[in-house]
């Protein structure tokens, strides 16, 4: 929650109640699915997590992510 305060400009646009409702439905439907399901379907893949990154890990940790993705792509 503290990270929400870090960014003061160039923030996402406010979202509608309809979008909020759809997001809640998606969480209810898929929120209990097995973690890393996609990883289990991709041969030779790996799960790598970056601390405090959420969905933005590839941007926050691009120095680490780039070489890992390039190596996977070359395989």
SETORMI-657710 format. One record per residue: chain; residue in three letters; residue number from 1; x, y, z of N, C-alpha, C in turn. Coordinates in nm, 2 decimals. Layout:
BEGIN
{'A'; 'Ala'; NUM; {X; Y; Z}; {X; Y; Z}; {X; Y; Z}},
...
//
This chain:
BEGIN
{'A'; 'Unk'; 1; {0.08; -0.12; 0.00}; {0.00; 0.00; 0.00}; {0.09; 0.13; 0.00}},
{'A'; 'Unk'; 2; {0.20; 0.12; 0.06}; {0.29; 0.23; 0.07}; {0.34; 0.27; -0.07}},
{'A'; 'Unk'; 3; {0.35; 0.18; -0.16}; {0.40; 0.21; -0.29}; {0.30; 0.29; -0.37}},
{'A'; 'Unk'; 4; {0.18; 0.28; -0.34}; {0.07; 0.36; -0.41}; {0.10; 0.51; -0.40}},
{'A'; 'Unk'; 5; {0.17; 0.55; -0.29}; {0.19; 0.69; -0.26}; {0.32; 0.74; -0.34}},
{'A'; 'Unk'; 6; {0.40; 0.65; -0.39}; {0.53; 0.69; -0.45}; {0.51; 0.77; -0.58}},
{'A'; 'Unk'; 7; {0.41; 0.73; -0.66}; {0.39; 0.79; -0.79}; {0.29; 0.90; -0.78}},
{'A'; 'Unk'; 8; {0.33; 1.02; -0.81}; {0.24; 1.13; -0.79}; {0.19; 1.19; -0.93}},
{'A'; 'Unk'; 9; {0.26; 1.15; -1.03}; {0.22; 1.20; -1.17}; {0.21; 1.08; -1.26}},
{'A'; 'Unk'; 10; {0.15; 1.11; -1.38}; {0.14; 1.00; -1.48}; {0.07; 0.88; -1.43}},
{'A'; 'Unk'; 11; {-0.03; 0.90; -1.35}; {-0.10; 0.78; -1.29}; {-0.21; 0.73; -1.38}},
{'A'; 'Unk'; 12; {-0.26; 0.62; -1.35}; {-0.37; 0.56; -1.43}; {-0.50; 0.65; -1.42}},
{'A'; 'Unk'; 13; {-0.58; 0.64; -1.52}; {-0.70; 0.72; -1.52}; {-0.80; 0.65; -1.42}},
{'A'; 'Unk'; 14; {-0.89; 0.72; -1.36}; {-0.99; 0.66; -1.27}; {-1.07; 0.56; -1.35}},
{'A'; 'Unk'; 15; {-1.12; 0.45; -1.29}; {-1.20; 0.35; -1.36}; {-1.34; 0.35; -1.31}},
{'A'; 'Unk'; 16; {-1.43; 0.30; -1.40}; {-1.57; 0.30; -1.37}; {-1.61; 0.19; -1.27}},
{'A'; 'Unk'; 17; {-1.74; 0.21; -1.22}; {-1.79; 0.10; -1.14}; {-1.81; -0.03; -1.21}},
{'A'; 'Unk'; 18; {-1.84; -0.02; -1.34}; {-1.85; -0.14; -1.43}; {-1.72; -0.21; -1.43}},
{'A'; 'Unk'; 19; {-1.61; -0.14; -1.46}; {-1.48; -0.20; -1.46}; {-1.44; -0.26; -1.33}},
{'A'; 'Unk'; 20; {-1.47; -0.19; -1.22}; {-1.45; -0.24; -1.08}; {-1.52; -0.37; -1.06}},
{'A'; 'Unk'; 21; {-1.65; -0.38; -1.10}; {-1.73; -0.50; -1.08}; {-1.68; -0.61; -1.16}},
{'A'; 'Unk'; 22; {-1.63; -0.59; -1.28}; {-1.57; -0.70; -1.36}; {-1.44; -0.75; -1.30}},
{'A'; 'Unk'; 23; {-1.36; -0.66; -1.25}; {-1.24; -0.70; -1.18}; {-1.27; -0.79; -1.06}},
{'A'; 'Unk'; 24; {-1.37; -0.75; -0.98}; {-1.41; -0.84; -0.87}; {-1.45; -0.98; -0.91}},
{'A'; 'Unk'; 25; {-1.53; -0.98; -1.02}; {-1.58; -1.11; -1.07}; {-1.46; -1.20; -1.12}},
{'A'; 'Unk'; 26; {-1.36; -1.13; -1.18}; {-1.25; -1.21; -1.23}; {-1.17; -1.26; -1.11}},
{'A'; 'Unk'; 27; {-1.15; -1.18; -1.00}; {-1.08; -1.23; -0.88}; {-1.16; -1.35; -0.82}},
{'A'; 'Unk'; 28; {-1.29; -1.34; -0.81}; {-1.37; -1.44; -0.76}; {-1.36; -1.57; -0.84}},
{'A'; 'Unk'; 29; {-1.35; -1.56; -0.97}; {-1.35; -1.67; -1.06}; {-1.21; -1.74; -1.06}},
{'A'; 'Unk'; 30; {-1.11; -1.65; -1.08}; {-0.97; -1.71; -1.10}; {-0.88; -1.69; -0.98}},
{'A'; 'Unk'; 31; {-0.92; -1.62; -0.88}; {-0.83; -1.59; -0.76}; {-0.79; -1.72; -0.69}},
{'A'; 'Unk'; 32; {-0.86; -1.83; -0.70}; {-0.82; -1.95; -0.63}; {-0.76; -2.05; -0.72}},
{'A'; 'Unk'; 33; {-0.73; -2.02; -0.84}; {-0.67; -2.11; -0.93}; {-0.52; -2.14; -0.89}},
{'A'; 'Unk'; 34; {-0.47; -2.25; -0.94}; {-0.33; -2.29; -0.90}; {-0.23; -2.19; -0.94}},
{'A'; 'Unk'; 35; {-0.14; -2.15; -0.85}; {-0.04; -2.05; -0.89}; {0.05; -2.10; -1.00}},
{'A'; 'Unk'; 36; {0.10; -2.01; -1.08}; {0.20; -2.05; -1.18}; {0.15; -2.15; -1.28}},
{'A'; 'Unk'; 37; {0.02; -2.14; -1.31}; {-0.04; -2.24; -1.41}; {0.03; -2.23; -1.54}},
{'A'; 'Unk'; 38; {0.05; -2.11; -1.59}; {0.11; -2.09; -1.72}; {0.25; -2.15; -1.73}},
{'A'; 'Unk'; 39; {0.33; -2.13; -1.62}; {0.46; -2.19; -1.61}; {0.46; -2.34; -1.63}},
{'A'; 'Unk'; 40; {0.36; -2.41; -1.57}; {0.35; -2.55; -1.58}; {0.32; -2.60; -1.73}},
{'A'; 'Unk'; 41; {0.27; -2.51; -1.81}; {0.23; -2.54; -1.95}; {0.34; -2.51; -2.05}},
{'A'; 'Unk'; 42; {0.45; -2.44; -2.00}; {0.55; -2.40; -2.10}; {0.68; -2.48; -2.06}},
{'A'; 'Unk'; 43; {0.72; -2.57; -2.15}; {0.84; -2.65; -2.13}; {0.96; -2.56; -2.12}},
{'A'; 'Unk'; 44; {1.04; -2.59; -2.02}; {1.17; -2.52; -2.00}; {1.15; -2.38; -1.94}},
{'A'; 'Unk'; 45; {1.03; -2.35; -1.89}; {1.01; -2.21; -1.83}; {1.05; -2.22; -1.68}},
{'A'; 'Unk'; 46; {1.06; -2.10; -1.63}; {1.10; -2.09; -1.48}; {1.01; -1.98; -1.42}},
{'A'; 'Unk'; 47; {0.98; -1.99; -1.30}; {0.91; -1.88; -1.22}; {1.01; -1.80; -1.15}},
{'A'; 'Unk'; 48; {1.02; -1.67; -1.18}; {1.11; -1.58; -1.11}; {1.03; -1.47; -1.06}},
{'A'; 'Unk'; 49; {1.04; -1.44; -0.93}; {0.97; -1.33; -0.87}; {1.06; -1.22; -0.83}},
{'A'; 'Unk'; 50; {1.02; -1.10; -0.84}; {1.10; -0.98; -0.80}; {1.03; -0.91; -0.68}},
{'A'; 'Unk'; 51; {1.09; -0.88; -0.57}; {1.03; -0.83; -0.45}; {0.96; -0.70; -0.48}},
{'A'; 'Unk'; 52; {0.84; -0.68; -0.42}; {0.77; -0.55; -0.43}; {0.74; -0.51; -0.57}},
{'A'; 'Unk'; 53; {0.72; -0.60; -0.66}; {0.70; -0.55; -0.80}; {0.56; -0.57; -0.86}},
{'A'; 'Unk'; 54; {0.49; -0.66; -0.81}; {0.35; -0.69; -0.86}; {0.36; -0.72; -1.01}},
{'A'; 'Unk'; 55; {0.27; -0.66; -1.09}; {0.27; -0.68; -1.24}; {0.38; -0.60; -1.31}},
{'A'; 'Unk'; 56; {0.45; -0.51; -1.24}; {0.55; -0.42; -1.31}; {0.69; -0.47; -1.29}},
{'A'; 'Unk'; 57; {0.71; -0.60; -1.25}; {0.84; -0.65; -1.23}; {0.94; -0.63; -1.35}},
{'A'; 'Unk'; 58; {0.88; -0.65; -1.47}; {0.97; -0.64; -1.59}; {1.02; -0.50; -1.61}},
{'A'; 'Unk'; 59; {0.95; -0.40; -1.56}; {0.99; -0.26; -1.58}; {1.08; -0.22; -1.46}},
{'A'; 'Unk'; 60; {1.04; -0.26; -1.34}; {1.12; -0.22; -1.22}; {1.25; -0.29; -1.22}},
{'A'; 'Unk'; 61; {1.26; -0.41; -1.27}; {1.38; -0.49; -1.27}; {1.43; -0.53; -1.41}},
{'A'; 'Unk'; 62; {1.42; -0.43; -1.50}; {1.45; -0.46; -1.64}; {1.59; -0.51; -1.66}},
{'A'; 'Unk'; 63; {1.69; -0.46; -1.57}; {1.83; -0.50; -1.58}; {1.84; -0.65; -1.56}},
{'A'; 'Unk'; 64; {1.76; -0.71; -1.47}; {1.77; -0.85; -1.44}; {1.68; -0.93; -1.54}},
{'A'; 'Unk'; 65; {1.56; -0.87; -1.57}; {1.46; -0.94; -1.65}; {1.51; -0.96; -1.79}},
{'A'; 'Unk'; 66; {1.57; -0.86; -1.85}; {1.61; -0.86; -1.99}; {1.70; -0.98; -2.03}},
{'A'; 'Unk'; 67; {1.81; -1.00; -1.96}; {1.90; -1.11; -1.99}; {1.83; -1.25; -1.97}},
{'A'; 'Unk'; 68; {1.74; -1.26; -1.87}; {1.67; -1.38; -1.84}; {1.58; -1.41; -1.96}},
{'A'; 'Unk'; 69; {1.50; -1.31; -2.00}; {1.41; -1.33; -2.11}; {1.48; -1.36; -2.24}},
{'A'; 'Unk'; 70; {1.59; -1.29; -2.27}; {1.67; -1.32; -2.39}; {1.73; -1.46; -2.39}},
{'A'; 'Unk'; 71; {1.77; -1.51; -2.28}; {1.83; -1.65; -2.27}; {1.72; -1.75; -2.29}},
{'A'; 'Unk'; 72; {1.60; -1.72; -2.23}; {1.48; -1.82; -2.25}; {1.44; -1.82; -2.40}},
{'A'; 'Unk'; 73; {1.44; -1.70; -2.46}; {1.40; -1.69; -2.60}; {1.50; -1.76; -2.70}},
{'A'; 'Unk'; 74; {1.62; -1.76; -2.66}; {1.73; -1.82; -2.74}; {1.73; -1.97; -2.73}},
{'A'; 'Unk'; 75; {1.66; -2.02; -2.62}; {1.66; -2.17; -2.60}; {1.58; -2.24; -2.70}},
//
